[in-house]
Amino acid sequence: MFSDPVGAAQEVPLSAVRARSVARAARLVAAARDLANERHNAAFTVHEVAARAGSSLKGFYRCFAGKDDLLVALLAEDSALGATILAERVAAAPTHSDRLHACVTGLFDLCTLPGAEGYARVLVSEHRRLSQERPDDLAAALAPLVDVIATTIAAAAAVGAATTDDAGRDAETVFSLVLDGIHAVSFDRATAPERAAHLWQFCGRALCVPDLDPRLGAASRRRALPDPGGTP
């Protein structure tokens, strides 16, 4: 009922509490990433993650409800970083066809970067299960990567360099196909260059990219992107 001057003086600001919680969650995600890279899978326990992060189990459960929450957070963090790298690669491509090509092959390249093998294994091994058990959370975690693909498809379709009725849905399909390819590469059933090349041919033809669809003929020459300093 009455305020306690001593207790009030000892009270920790809420912002400091939140900052510590965010920092602890970041350490836990980093620990999960390290364990995934070391083991090439998600076969680690909450106890192991907490110990690697220098946290107690109580501290872990203050940040995450369980291991699946941690895995979703790991996928979200690494997908956001990957989307930034992929978007830069796409933007550097000179034509719409090259940009679409970069979406497919770039995802393979991202998953073979140093330190990314664990992420790739977790992504391909947990994607199907999480898509059934945590579909909304998984979709939100992977949205940055899918959005890069969707934006690229829509931009190409707007100038006749591709065909789509629903860029978002087509991007999800492309992403799923690439995941299957990465799964094959991760478990040594195919090489990344061979599978990436095959998927690009398949996805490019499905999107009616002129370079890959002979039915479109000479009228569908490669469309170069407009020169920022000149006319389209």
Secondary structure, DSSP 8 states (H G I E B T S, - for coil): ----HHHHHH---HHHHHHHHHHHHHHHHHHHHHHHHHHTSS---HHHHHHHHT--HHHHHHH-SSHHHHHHHHHHHHHHHHHHHHHHHHHH-SBHHHHHHHHHHHHHHHTTSTT-HHHHHHHHHHHHHHHHHSHHHHHHHHHHHHHHHHHHHHHHHHTTSS--S-HHHHHHHHHHHHHHHHHHHHTTSS-HHHHHHHHHHHHHHHTT-GGG-GGG-GGG---B---TTS--
